[in-house]
Amino acid sequence: MAKSEGEYVSVAEAREILGVSKPRMTEMLKDGTLPWEPNPVDRRGKILRRVDVLRLAAKLPKKEAA
């Protein structure tokens, strides 16, 4: 997905927005901190709602979300 203001973002885009590492992102997806849906184009992938990612980014400490 391109870096547009679409409703959904990829896991990589969410990591960039949140400023977190791959292991931290995996943890957030597994523990339900960030809800996700299967990518309809590639069921092996995940997509996240942009609003959920931005909501979490607002709650994270600045050092982690920077």
N, C-alpha and C positions, 0 to 999 in steps of 0.2 A: 504494500500500500504506500502510495506517495505521501510525502509530508504535507498533506492538505488538512483542512479542518473537518475531516469526515467524522462520522459518528464513532468509528472504531479505529484502533491503532494496533499495530503488531506488538509482540513482546519486546522486540528490539527498540521500537519507538517509545514504549512505556519505560523501558530501562533508561533511555536517554532523558526523558522528561523527569523521571524520579531521581536520576543520578545515582543509581544503585548498581552493584556488581551482579554478575550472572548468578552466583550462588544465592545472593540475597533475593533476587527476583524469583528464582525457583522456589525458595522458601515461602515467599508471599503468595505465589500461585498455589502451592500445595496446602498451606494452612488456611486459605480462603480470605486472606487479607485483601487480595485483588480477585474479584470474580472474573471468570473468563468463559468463552464459548468456543466450541470447535470452529475452525475456519471453514466456511462452506465451500471454498475452492479447494482446500487441501485439508482433509479431516485430521491429519497428523499434527497440524499447526493449531495455534491458539490465537484468538483475537480478544481484545479487551475494549470495553466502552471507554471512550475518551473522557467522559464526565467522571467515571470512577477513578481513572488515573489522576486527573487534575484535582479531584477531591482529596485523594490520598496525598498528593504532592503538597497541598496546602497544610496538611496535618504533620508532615514529617519535619524533624528539626532541620534547620537551614544547612548544617554541615552535611547531612545525608541527602537532602533534596537539591542541593546547589548544583 
